[in-house]
Amino acid sequence: MLLEEVLTNLASASAIEKRGVCEPKVLNEAPAYGSAFSRALRLDVGGVVILLISGTASIDEHGNTVHVGDFRAQQRRTYKNITGLLEAEGATWHDIVRTTCYLRDIERDYAAFNEERNRFFRDQELDPLPASTGIQAILCRPELLIEIEAIAMFMAPKE
């Protein structure tokens, strides 16, 4: 039923409203250190909200990399940052439909990544789980070990 409603709303949408999303209590804005992107973008399409969350990593509210050398702590901080972006728009992890997970060294870190993800998703009581892809990649800062991007979708609150 929700999918039918979403598709109907998308088909009848006359315009797509978009705006940047931020949550400065947990994560600084990228332009603060010279990079040109939004931490997340909110699209309002005929009553459906889509949050496109940019690649997010273990960065603090001052733009510093935190937990250098500690993969698990970096992953937990990344989840905290994504959670803050979701909450800033009234969303939760239950609204996440897809994640793309970039690991600097997938052979070394995948087991730890999967354990942390399973624990986090279980704590969030996610069912169904989001679609997901894991990729090995060179990340934008050499000290980053993981970066995650996400897509969330939910119905806009009725006014």
N, C-alpha and C positions, 0 to 999 in steps of 0.2 A: 504494500500500500504506500509506504513512504517513497519508494522509487517512482511509482506512478505519479505521485504528487510532485516530486522533484522534476520529473520530465515534463509534466504539464506546466509547471511554473517556468521552467527554462524556455519552453516553446512559446509561452505568452509574454516573455520579458521584452520590453521595448528598449531597455537600456541596461548597461552594466555599470553600476557605480563601483568605484574602487578607491581605496585609501590605504596608506601605510599603517602598519601596526607596530607598536613598540611597548616595551615594559622596562623602563629605565631602572626599576628597583633590582632587577636581576641581570640585565644585559644592556650594554651601551649601544648607541646607534652607530652603524658602520661609517656614515660620513664623518663622525668624530675623529676617525683615524685615516681619513682620506679615501675611503672606499665608497663607491656609488651604487648602493642597493638598499632596499628596505629589508628589515629583519623578517617581515611578513607582509603580505598584501591581502587585504580583505576585499572580496568581490561580492557584491549584493546583486543577485540575478533573480528577479521575479519572486522574491520571498525566500530564496535559498541563499545561504551564506557559504562561501567557499573561502577558506583560509589557506593561502599558499605560503608555507613557512620555509624561508630560505635555509640553506645549509647552516646549521647551528652547532656550536662546539662549546668547549669548556672555557668560555670567556666571561669575565665578571663585568660588573656595572661600570668599571673604569676602562674597559677594553683590554684588560690584561689576560693572558692565558693563565689559567689556574690548574693546579694538580699536574704540573709538568712531570712526565715520566710515569704517572700512575694511570694506566688505562681505565681501570674500573671507576676510579674517582672522576676521571674526565667524562666517562659515559653517564655517571649519575648527575654531574653538573649539567651536561647537555640536556638530559631529561628535565632537570629543574628549569633551565632556560626555556625550553619548549613549553613546559607547563605554564610558566609566567606569561608567555605570548598567548597561549590559549585562554587563560583566565582573563587577560586584558580584554578579550572579546566575548566573554561569557560562555566559553567553550571548555570542554574537558577532553581527556584522552579517549573518551567514548565517542567523540566526534571525528577522530582520526580515521581516515579510510586507507591511507597509504604512507609508508615511510621508505626513504632511500637512505641506506646507511653506508657511509664511506669509512673504511678502515685503512690506516696507513700500512699495516702489515697484517693481512687477513689470515695468513697461515699461522702466525704467532698468536694473534689476539681473538680469533673467531670463537674459540671455546669460552673464553671469559666474556666476550660480547654476548653470546647466546645465553649464558647463565644469568648475566645482569638483565638482559631484555626479558627473559622468562620470569624472573623475580619481579621486575617492575610491572610488567603486564599483568601478572597474577595479582599483585597488590592493587592494581587499578581495576581488577575484576573485569577485564576486557573479554567480551564474547559477543560477536566473533572478533577474532584478532584482525588487525589491519593487514592489508596486502603489504609486502615488503620485499626489497631487493638489497643484497649486500654486495658491495663493490670494493676492490682494493684501489686506492687512489693516493696520489701525492696531494696533500692538503695545503692550504694557503699559508700556513705557518709551520715551520719544521718541528715545533714542539707539540703540535696537535696530533693525537693518535686516532681520533674519531670525530666525525661530523655527521649530523643527521638532518635531512630535510623531511618535511611532512606536509600532507594535505588533509585538511579537516573540512567536513561538510555538515551543515545543520540548517534547520528551518529558522528563519529570522523570527524573533518574538513578534507576536501580533500586537499591534499598537492600539 
